[in-house]
Amino acid sequence: MKKYLFYAIFFFLNLFIFEIVLGLFDPEAILVKSFDKEILFRMYPGRTGKVVSREYSVTVETNGSGFRQKISQGANYDSLVIGDSFTEGWGVEEKEIYVNLLNLFGTNNFRFGNLGLHGSSPALFALQIPFYIKQFKPKKIIVQLFDNDLDDNDKIERFLTLSSGGKVIKPGSRLFASLFGEQLYNFFKELTLYRLAIKTYKFAKKEPSPILYYKPGREPGGQILTHEESISEFGKLSPLSSKINEKYGNQFGFYKDAGEVLWKERFRKNEIYLKQVIEICKANNIALSFLYIPAKEFFAKGGITGDIKNNSLADFNFRNPHYMQIKRICDMEKLRCYFANEMFWGKNPESLYFPYDAHLNPNGHKVLAEELARKLPKL
């Protein structure tokens, strides 16, 4: 028994030493909490990381609530913007994010709190909004939506408990977290050894497993491309056409295949989540708006499918079933909603998105903030 105990101690001691040594060479910054028993996942408060690509290198700092926004002391953020990586500000500096620009404009008597979190979708919003209402007690909520929501809902649903009618109830149970607690579960998932094993497994299966956030000073070097250089390297705005089911993991396949069973089911579930968000806000007497941002290829000549003959906004909108669903819900529920496909039309959309990354670039955030400032109700 003593021998086996010695072997166990020796094994774990060496594992501990290996973890420390490996951690010294690990460039990844852990900003995202692996599991949260209340809202599934969130960013850790008070952490710093770098987001890097050929097109940008920006610092990400989280505030005391785990979001990317410096909070002015004593300020009342009576309005929340809840969204995905577009609202988190992927690829742009914090001061360039459209939510923060709205606060700088100061023209609408609202002060907006930025609750953007990459990977979010209506399924996650339906889970998290009640928590945020209790925490921040807002008077108004803007929920930002994007064209990959239908695909992201599927990815998030696996980790949720749903009612028989498809509404979100709570995060799904995780055996390890139930047995050993949330803190120990996250500690294990965030070990360098564990993350290295997962990346090795995904590499063997030829699945992408990129580092999202780097430790400051440990990010890869290289010159950042200008917008013009990025267009030259990655190409101008063009339709996805025949590649629509291949590029971006088929996230935008609904533009072509909306009538197929897969997409019809995804649209059905997306409507359930959006209406659940509406019900939550109504029950709490909160003014709700949706802000829809389309994929950049929506604006390409001929549209994302490349076969629209009449280059008009009305025709492009009619061929966008995601926009049509959101617009119908907004009209039916009498919500004041905002549509970037309308706001960006005629404003050289190629200048508003990163050519390769496809998120809004600093100019895109600026234009979006200016247009929203004009459309938001004055108090």
Summary of the structure (lengths in Angstrom):
residues: 379
radius of gyration: 22.0
end to end distance: 75.1
largest distance: 80.9
contacts: 1166
relative contact order: 0.14
helix: 46%
strand: 15%
